[in-house]
Amino acid sequence: MLADQWCETSWRARPGSFVSLMTLYESNFVRLRWLVHDLRQVDTQRVSKVGADCDLYLTPLELSRYTGVFRLTYEFEGETAPLRDPDLEVCVYHDARLAEVRSFRGFQRHPQLAKLQSGLKRELDQRWARNMMLNKWLEYCAERGHHF
């Protein structure tokens, strides 16, 4: 298993900086690979079912030679359609070994998260919040035993 503590951080990196954000993307890639070894092979929706957690869905949205865009989410029964929460769109750069959250459709449903997001004025800060969410959630999912 790859360990994200081996992701090199430049001596110039500060928490919240662009350099540190790139290290976070590297860590996201490593952690995502804890759940699915070869993301290039994911061409249809996959579901991970474990007894200690909700079903986890990984759905490819866009696939190309060097990148893939995936939805990673839990699905709950909604009144008219499934409710996805958290609902992350993750872009994976296979050649650079990076994974970045493009969008997180969860801030709107949770007042505390909406308040947090409204206080983030810089794009860099918003990217930090989204990608830190993914990083911690991937660790949580791996601890629960999820695997695709």
PyMOL commands that set and color helices and strands:
alter all, ss='L'
color gray80, all
select helices_A, chain A and resi 4-6+18-35+39-41+111-118+123-144
alter helices_A, ss='H'
color red, helices_A
select strands_A, chain A and resi 46-48+56-63+67-76+83-93+98-104
alter strands_A, ss='S'
color yellow, strands_A
deselect
rebuild
show_as cartoon
